[in-house]
Amino acid sequence: MRITRLVATLSALPLIAALSLWGTSGAGAAGPGYVALGDSYSAGVGAGGTIAASGECRRSTRAYPELWAAAAAPASFAFTACDGATTVDVLNGQLGSLRSATGLVSITVGGDDAGFAQVMATCALSADLLCVQRVDRARGFVRDSLPGLLDTVYSAIRARAPHARVVVLGYPRFYQRGGGCLAGLGEAKRTAIDAGIDQLDSVIADRAAAHGFAFGDVRGVFAAHEICGQDPWLHSVTLPVGDSYHPTAAGQSHGYLPVFTAVAG
């Protein structure tokens, strides 16, 4: 999820274990074509290793799609995920690589539609009440408007890749709750933000299932590795600020990759 407004305002398993779940060393074990769609969580923003040619999309060599493709050696690999992508952005700019022969598709999308960058900007700079109100507004959008937007995207994916296994991945909770935390947000804000993410994941999982897609829930593997945990796999506010609230390299390789690997099979 892009943190553009916040920038302006503020001026799990090791890789080798994940690969064993897929059951291939990746050396010459070409499978069907793979297309990786979605927003910054699929692009790998915050993990380092940014691919210069990807420009403002900020795709990373450390993102779970790159890691999986390097190991599984699919017959073809198209990486179109982009920082800040909404459902409309996916529809208008990311589906061109899908083919009738595409065998595997991954996607994270919905967080930018819900305005979580603006939510985090509000919660970082405002009192508890304003933070909770902004989260509630985002939750209303997720409940009332996001399902139809997801349905449109998922239907378009299925129309272009009718035989593909489609894996829809969710988002991790941002905060470990309870106890002290140096990340700057109190318990009320952390609780509200995590509840908003839970609702977002619930809606995404529901619409994915309605289209016959698999859902990869990353919240369990990120447990104890959220912000305020002893070994966080998510950035808090950091530099560059656009990396804030995104998975680190460990979050991609130890969090998203093993979940995707397990569900992709």
Contacts in CASP RR format, 6 or more apart in sequence:
PFRMAT RR
TARGET T0000
AUTHOR 0000-0000-0000
METHOD contacts of the structure
MODEL  1
MRITRLVATLSALPLIAALSLWGTSGAGAAGPGYVALGDSYSAGVGAGGT
IAASGECRRSTRAYPELWAAAAAPASFAFTACDGATTVDVLNGQLGSLRS
ATGLVSITVGGDDAGFAQVMATCALSADLLCVQRVDRARGFVRDSLPGLL
DTVYSAIRARAPHARVVVLGYPRFYQRGGGCLAGLGEAKRTAIDAGIDQL
DSVIADRAAAHGFAFGDVRGVFAAHEICGQDPWLHSVTLPVGDSYHPTAA
GQSHGYLPVFTAVAG
1 39 0 8 1.000
1 40 0 8 1.000
1 41 0 8 1.000
1 84 0 8 1.000
1 111 0 8 1.000
1 112 0 8 1.000
1 115 0 8 1.000
1 116 0 8 1.000
1 117 0 8 1.000
1 245 0 8 1.000
1 246 0 8 1.000
2 39 0 8 1.000
2 40 0 8 1.000
2 45 0 8 1.000
2 83 0 8 1.000
2 84 0 8 1.000
2 112 0 8 1.000
2 117 0 8 1.000
2 242 0 8 1.000
3 117 0 8 1.000
3 120 0 8 1.000
3 121 0 8 1.000
3 241 0 8 1.000
3 242 0 8 1.000
3 243 0 8 1.000
3 244 0 8 1.000
3 245 0 8 1.000
4 84 0 8 1.000
4 117 0 8 1.000
4 242 0 8 1.000
5 117 0 8 1.000
5 118 0 8 1.000
5 121 0 8 1.000
6 117 0 8 1.000
6 120 0 8 1.000
6 121 0 8 1.000
6 124 0 8 1.000
6 237 0 8 1.000
6 241 0 8 1.000
6 242 0 8 1.000
6 244 0 8 1.000
7 241 0 8 1.000
7 242 0 8 1.000
9 121 0 8 1.000
9 124 0 8 1.000
9 125 0 8 1.000
10 121 0 8 1.000
10 124 0 8 1.000
10 125 0 8 1.000
10 237 0 8 1.000
10 241 0 8 1.000
12 221 0 8 1.000
12 222 0 8 1.000
12 225 0 8 1.000
12 233 0 8 1.000
12 251 0 8 1.000
12 254 0 8 1.000
12 255 0 8 1.000
12 258 0 8 1.000
13 221 0 8 1.000
13 254 0 8 1.000
13 255 0 8 1.000
13 257 0 8 1.000
13 258 0 8 1.000
14 253 0 8 1.000
14 254 0 8 1.000
15 67 0 8 1.000
15 71 0 8 1.000
15 253 0 8 1.000
15 257 0 8 1.000
17 258 0 8 1.000
18 67 0 8 1.000
18 253 0 8 1.000
18 257 0 8 1.000
18 258 0 8 1.000
18 261 0 8 1.000
19 25 0 8 1.000
19 26 0 8 1.000
19 71 0 8 1.000
19 72 0 8 1.000
19 261 0 8 1.000
21 258 0 8 1.000
21 261 0 8 1.000
21 262 0 8 1.000
22 68 0 8 1.000
22 71 0 8 1.000
22 72 0 8 1.000
22 261 0 8 1.000
22 264 0 8 1.000
22 265 0 8 1.000
24 71 0 8 1.000
24 72 0 8 1.000
24 73 0 8 1.000
25 71 0 8 1.000
26 70 0 8 1.000
26 71 0 8 1.000
26 72 0 8 1.000
26 73 0 8 1.000
27 73 0 8 1.000
28 73 0 8 1.000
29 72 0 8 1.000
29 73 0 8 1.000
30 73 0 8 1.000
30 74 0 8 1.000
30 75 0 8 1.000
31 72 0 8 1.000
31 73 0 8 1.000
31 74 0 8 1.000
31 75 0 8 1.000
32 74 0 8 1.000
32 75 0 8 1.000
32 101 0 8 1.000
32 102 0 8 1.000
32 103 0 8 1.000
32 104 0 8 1.000
32 164 0 8 1.000
33 74 0 8 1.000
33 75 0 8 1.000
33 76 0 8 1.000
33 77 0 8 1.000
33 101 0 8 1.000
33 102 0 8 1.000
33 103 0 8 1.000
33 104 0 8 1.000
34 65 0 8 1.000
34 68 0 8 1.000
34 69 0 8 1.000
34 72 0 8 1.000
34 74 0 8 1.000
34 76 0 8 1.000
34 77 0 8 1.000
34 78 0 8 1.000
34 102 0 8 1.000
34 103 0 8 1.000
34 104 0 8 1.000
34 105 0 8 1.000
34 106 0 8 1.000
35 77 0 8 1.000
35 78 0 8 1.000
35 80 0 8 1.000
35 97 0 8 1.000
35 98 0 8 1.000
35 102 0 8 1.000
35 104 0 8 1.000
35 105 0 8 1.000
35 106 0 8 1.000
35 161 0 8 1.000
35 164 0 8 1.000
36 42 0 8 1.000
36 63 0 8 1.000
36 65 0 8 1.000
36 69 0 8 1.000
36 77 0 8 1.000
36 78 0 8 1.000
36 79 0 8 1.000
36 80 0 8 1.000
36 81 0 8 1.000
36 105 0 8 1.000
36 106 0 8 1.000
36 107 0 8 1.000
37 80 0 8 1.000
37 81 0 8 1.000
37 90 0 8 1.000
37 94 0 8 1.000
37 95 0 8 1.000
37 105 0 8 1.000
37 106 0 8 1.000
37 107 0 8 1.000
37 109 0 8 1.000
37 157 0 8 1.000
38 80 0 8 1.000
38 81 0 8 1.000
38 82 0 8 1.000
38 85 0 8 1.000
38 90 0 8 1.000
38 94 0 8 1.000
38 107 0 8 1.000
38 108 0 8 1.000
38 109 0 8 1.000
39 81 0 8 1.000
39 82 0 8 1.000
39 83 0 8 1.000
39 84 0 8 1.000
39 85 0 8 1.000
39 86 0 8 1.000
39 108 0 8 1.000
39 109 0 8 1.000
39 110 0 8 1.000
39 111 0 8 1.000
39 112 0 8 1.000
40 46 0 8 1.000
40 58 0 8 1.000
40 81 0 8 1.000
40 82 0 8 1.000
40 83 0 8 1.000
40 84 0 8 1.000
40 85 0 8 1.000
40 246 0 8 1.000
41 108 0 8 1.000
41 169 0 8 1.000
41 170 0 8 1.000
41 171 0 8 1.000
41 246 0 8 1.000
41 247 0 8 1.000
41 256 0 8 1.000
42 63 0 8 1.000
42 64 0 8 1.000
42 65 0 8 1.000
42 81 0 8 1.000
42 106 0 8 1.000
42 107 0 8 1.000
42 108 0 8 1.000
42 169 0 8 1.000
43 54 0 8 1.000
43 57 0 8 1.000
43 58 0 8 1.000
43 59 0 8 1.000
43 60 0 8 1.000
43 63 0 8 1.000
43 81 0 8 1.000
43 82 0 8 1.000
43 83 0 8 1.000
43 85 0 8 1.000
44 58 0 8 1.000
44 59 0 8 1.000
44 60 0 8 1.000
44 62 0 8 1.000
44 63 0 8 1.000
44 64 0 8 1.000
44 81 0 8 1.000
44 246 0 8 1.000
44 247 0 8 1.000
44 252 0 8 1.000
45 58 0 8 1.000
45 60 0 8 1.000
45 83 0 8 1.000
45 242 0 8 1.000
45 243 0 8 1.000
45 246 0 8 1.000
46 60 0 8 1.000
46 235 0 8 1.000
46 242 0 8 1.000
46 243 0 8 1.000
46 246 0 8 1.000
46 247 0 8 1.000
46 248 0 8 1.000
46 249 0 8 1.000
47 60 0 8 1.000
47 62 0 8 1.000
47 63 0 8 1.000
47 246 0 8 1.000
47 247 0 8 1.000
47 248 0 8 1.000
47 249 0 8 1.000
47 251 0 8 1.000
47 252 0 8 1.000
48 60 0 8 1.000
48 62 0 8 1.000
48 249 0 8 1.000
49 60 0 8 1.000
49 61 0 8 1.000
49 62 0 8 1.000
50 58 0 8 1.000
50 59 0 8 1.000
50 60 0 8 1.000
51 59 0 8 1.000
51 60 0 8 1.000
51 61 0 8 1.000
54 82 0 8 1.000
56 82 0 8 1.000
56 83 0 8 1.000
57 81 0 8 1.000
57 82 0 8 1.000
57 83 0 8 1.000
58 82 0 8 1.000
58 83 0 8 1.000
59 66 0 8 1.000
59 79 0 8 1.000
59 81 0 8 1.000
59 82 0 8 1.000
60 66 0 8 1.000
60 252 0 8 1.000
62 249 0 8 1.000
62 252 0 8 1.000
62 253 0 8 1.000
63 79 0 8 1.000
63 81 0 8 1.000
63 252 0 8 1.000
63 256 0 8 1.000
64 106 0 8 1.000
64 252 0 8 1.000
64 253 0 8 1.000
64 255 0 8 1.000
64 256 0 8 1.000
64 257 0 8 1.000
64 260 0 8 1.000
65 77 0 8 1.000
65 79 0 8 1.000
65 81 0 8 1.000
65 106 0 8 1.000
66 79 0 8 1.000
67 252 0 8 1.000
67 253 0 8 1.000
67 257 0 8 1.000
68 257 0 8 1.000
68 260 0 8 1.000
68 261 0 8 1.000
68 264 0 8 1.000
69 77 0 8 1.000
69 79 0 8 1.000
74 104 0 8 1.000
78 97 0 8 1.000
80 93 0 8 1.000
80 94 0 8 1.000
80 96 0 8 1.000
80 97 0 8 1.000
81 94 0 8 1.000
81 107 0 8 1.000
81 108 0 8 1.000
82 89 0 8 1.000
82 94 0 8 1.000
84 112 0 8 1.000
85 94 0 8 1.000
85 109 0 8 1.000
85 112 0 8 1.000
86 109 0 8 1.000
86 110 0 8 1.000
86 112 0 8 1.000
86 113 0 8 1.000
87 109 0 8 1.000
87 110 0 8 1.000
87 113 0 8 1.000
87 146 0 8 1.000
87 149 0 8 1.000
87 150 0 8 1.000
87 152 0 8 1.000
87 153 0 8 1.000
88 149 0 8 1.000
89 112 0 8 1.000
90 107 0 8 1.000
90 109 0 8 1.000
90 153 0 8 1.000
91 152 0 8 1.000
91 153 0 8 1.000
91 156 0 8 1.000
95 156 0 8 1.000
95 157 0 8 1.000
95 160 0 8 1.000
96 160 0 8 1.000
98 105 0 8 1.000
98 157 0 8 1.000
98 160 0 8 1.000
98 161 0 8 1.000
98 164 0 8 1.000
99 160 0 8 1.000
99 161 0 8 1.000
100 160 0 8 1.000
100 161 0 8 1.000
100 162 0 8 1.000
100 163 0 8 1.000
101 163 0 8 1.000
102 160 0 8 1.000
102 161 0 8 1.000
102 163 0 8 1.000
102 164 0 8 1.000
103 161 0 8 1.000
103 163 0 8 1.000
103 164 0 8 1.000
103 165 0 8 1.000
104 164 0 8 1.000
104 165 0 8 1.000
104 166 0 8 1.000
104 167 0 8 1.000
104 264 0 8 1.000
105 157 0 8 1.000
105 161 0 8 1.000
105 164 0 8 1.000
105 165 0 8 1.000
105 166 0 8 1.000
105 167 0 8 1.000
106 166 0 8 1.000
106 167 0 8 1.000
106 168 0 8 1.000
106 169 0 8 1.000
106 260 0 8 1.000
106 264 0 8 1.000
107 153 0 8 1.000
107 157 0 8 1.000
107 166 0 8 1.000
107 167 0 8 1.000
107 168 0 8 1.000
107 169 0 8 1.000
108 168 0 8 1.000
108 169 0 8 1.000
108 170 0 8 1.000
108 171 0 8 1.000
109 150 0 8 1.000
109 153 0 8 1.000
110 146 0 8 1.000
110 149 0 8 1.000
110 150 0 8 1.000
110 200 0 8 1.000
110 204 0 8 1.000
111 171 0 8 1.000
111 200 0 8 1.000
113 141 0 8 1.000
113 145 0 8 1.000
113 146 0 8 1.000
113 149 0 8 1.000
114 138 0 8 1.000
114 141 0 8 1.000
114 142 0 8 1.000
114 146 0 8 1.000
114 200 0 8 1.000
115 138 0 8 1.000
115 141 0 8 1.000
116 138 0 8 1.000
116 200 0 8 1.000
116 245 0 8 1.000
118 134 0 8 1.000
119 131 0 8 1.000
119 134 0 8 1.000
119 135 0 8 1.000
119 138 0 8 1.000
119 193 0 8 1.000
120 193 0 8 1.000
120 244 0 8 1.000
120 245 0 8 1.000
122 130 0 8 1.000
122 131 0 8 1.000
122 134 0 8 1.000
123 131 0 8 1.000
123 134 0 8 1.000
123 135 0 8 1.000
123 185 0 8 1.000
123 189 0 8 1.000
123 192 0 8 1.000
123 193 0 8 1.000
124 184 0 8 1.000
124 185 0 8 1.000
124 237 0 8 1.000
126 134 0 8 1.000
128 186 0 8 1.000
128 188 0 8 1.000
128 189 0 8 1.000
131 185 0 8 1.000
131 188 0 8 1.000
131 189 0 8 1.000
131 192 0 8 1.000
131 193 0 8 1.000
132 188 0 8 1.000
132 189 0 8 1.000
132 192 0 8 1.000
135 192 0 8 1.000
135 193 0 8 1.000
135 195 0 8 1.000
135 196 0 8 1.000
136 192 0 8 1.000
138 196 0 8 1.000
139 195 0 8 1.000
139 196 0 8 1.000
139 199 0 8 1.000
142 196 0 8 1.000
142 199 0 8 1.000
142 200 0 8 1.000
142 203 0 8 1.000
143 199 0 8 1.000
143 203 0 8 1.000
146 200 0 8 1.000
146 203 0 8 1.000
147 203 0 8 1.000
147 206 0 8 1.000
147 207 0 8 1.000
148 207 0 8 1.000
150 203 0 8 1.000
150 204 0 8 1.000
150 207 0 8 1.000
150 208 0 8 1.000
151 207 0 8 1.000
151 210 0 8 1.000
151 211 0 8 1.000
154 166 0 8 1.000
154 168 0 8 1.000
154 207 0 8 1.000
154 208 0 8 1.000
154 211 0 8 1.000
154 213 0 8 1.000
155 211 0 8 1.000
157 164 0 8 1.000
157 166 0 8 1.000
158 166 0 8 1.000
158 211 0 8 1.000
165 214 0 8 1.000
165 264 0 8 1.000
165 265 0 8 1.000
166 208 0 8 1.000
166 211 0 8 1.000
166 212 0 8 1.000
166 213 0 8 1.000
166 214 0 8 1.000
167 213 0 8 1.000
167 214 0 8 1.000
167 215 0 8 1.000
167 216 0 8 1.000
167 260 0 8 1.000
167 263 0 8 1.000
167 264 0 8 1.000
168 204 0 8 1.000
168 205 0 8 1.000
168 208 0 8 1.000
168 213 0 8 1.000
168 214 0 8 1.000
168 215 0 8 1.000
168 216 0 8 1.000
169 215 0 8 1.000
169 216 0 8 1.000
169 218 0 8 1.000
169 256 0 8 1.000
169 259 0 8 1.000
169 260 0 8 1.000
170 200 0 8 1.000
170 201 0 8 1.000
170 204 0 8 1.000
170 205 0 8 1.000
170 215 0 8 1.000
170 216 0 8 1.000
170 217 0 8 1.000
170 218 0 8 1.000
170 219 0 8 1.000
171 197 0 8 1.000
171 200 0 8 1.000
171 201 0 8 1.000
171 218 0 8 1.000
172 197 0 8 1.000
172 218 0 8 1.000
172 219 0 8 1.000
172 222 0 8 1.000
172 225 0 8 1.000
172 226 0 8 1.000
172 233 0 8 1.000
172 234 0 8 1.000
172 247 0 8 1.000
172 255 0 8 1.000
173 194 0 8 1.000
173 197 0 8 1.000
173 198 0 8 1.000
173 219 0 8 1.000
173 222 0 8 1.000
173 223 0 8 1.000
173 226 0 8 1.000
174 190 0 8 1.000
174 193 0 8 1.000
174 194 0 8 1.000
174 197 0 8 1.000
174 226 0 8 1.000
174 227 0 8 1.000
174 234 0 8 1.000
174 245 0 8 1.000
175 181 0 8 1.000
175 183 0 8 1.000
175 185 0 8 1.000
175 190 0 8 1.000
175 193 0 8 1.000
175 194 0 8 1.000
175 226 0 8 1.000
175 227 0 8 1.000
175 228 0 8 1.000
176 224 0 8 1.000
176 226 0 8 1.000
176 227 0 8 1.000
176 228 0 8 1.000
176 229 0 8 1.000
177 187 0 8 1.000
177 190 0 8 1.000
177 191 0 8 1.000
177 194 0 8 1.000
177 228 0 8 1.000
178 187 0 8 1.000
178 228 0 8 1.000
179 187 0 8 1.000
179 228 0 8 1.000
180 228 0 8 1.000
181 190 0 8 1.000
181 227 0 8 1.000
181 228 0 8 1.000
182 228 0 8 1.000
183 227 0 8 1.000
183 228 0 8 1.000
183 236 0 8 1.000
183 237 0 8 1.000
184 236 0 8 1.000
185 193 0 8 1.000
190 228 0 8 1.000
197 219 0 8 1.000
198 219 0 8 1.000
201 217 0 8 1.000
201 219 0 8 1.000
204 215 0 8 1.000
205 215 0 8 1.000
205 217 0 8 1.000
208 214 0 8 1.000
208 215 0 8 1.000
209 215 0 8 1.000
214 263 0 8 1.000
214 264 0 8 1.000
215 263 0 8 1.000
216 259 0 8 1.000
216 260 0 8 1.000
216 263 0 8 1.000
217 259 0 8 1.000
218 255 0 8 1.000
218 256 0 8 1.000
218 259 0 8 1.000
221 254 0 8 1.000
221 255 0 8 1.000
221 258 0 8 1.000
221 259 0 8 1.000
222 233 0 8 1.000
222 234 0 8 1.000
222 251 0 8 1.000
222 255 0 8 1.000
224 230 0 8 1.000
224 231 0 8 1.000
225 231 0 8 1.000
225 232 0 8 1.000
225 233 0 8 1.000
225 234 0 8 1.000
225 250 0 8 1.000
225 251 0 8 1.000
225 254 0 8 1.000
225 255 0 8 1.000
226 232 0 8 1.000
226 233 0 8 1.000
226 234 0 8 1.000
227 234 0 8 1.000
227 235 0 8 1.000
227 236 0 8 1.000
227 245 0 8 1.000
232 248 0 8 1.000
233 247 0 8 1.000
233 248 0 8 1.000
233 250 0 8 1.000
233 251 0 8 1.000
233 254 0 8 1.000
233 255 0 8 1.000
234 245 0 8 1.000
234 246 0 8 1.000
234 247 0 8 1.000
234 248 0 8 1.000
234 251 0 8 1.000
235 243 0 8 1.000
235 244 0 8 1.000
235 245 0 8 1.000
235 246 0 8 1.000
235 247 0 8 1.000
235 248 0 8 1.000
236 244 0 8 1.000
236 245 0 8 1.000
237 244 0 8 1.000
238 244 0 8 1.000
247 255 0 8 1.000
247 256 0 8 1.000
END
